[in-house]
Amino acid sequence: MLVLSRKKNESIMIGNEIEITVLACEGNSVKLGIEAPEQVRVLRRELWKAFREQEAIAQRLASGEEPGGFEQLRELLVEEGKLETESES
């Protein structure tokens, strides 16, 4: 892992097309600005992880490997707040 120190308005480059700029530091929080090509998906890690889990379940469902996969996918979506439970509707 590369560890860098940056001050407000300083940037780092990833490759030739992705620039990350420190916009503000407030307490334990840092605000970053990310400039990347439109085709590069930029997500918070927790969302990226949830999408990966959903994709893995969907692939297992499509291949018929996981008979209980629909319930597992539903539980994951409820957990991530993307689907209301019947008691909430």
Stockholm file with secondary structure:
# STOCKHOLM 1.0

chainA/1-89         MLVLSRKKNESIMIGNEIEITVLACEGNSVKLGIEAPEQVRVLRRELWKAFREQEAIAQRLASGEEPGGFEQLRELLVEEGKLETESES
#=GR chainA/1-89 SS CCCCCCCTTCEEEETTTEEEEEEEEETTEEEEEEECCTTSCCCCHHHHHHHHHHHHHHHHHHHTCCTTHHHHHHHHHHHTTSSCCTTTC
#=GC SS_cons        CCCCCCCTTCEEEETTTEEEEEEEEETTEEEEEEECCTTSCCCCHHHHHHHHHHHHHHHHHHHTCCTTHHHHHHHHHHHTTSSCCTTTC
//
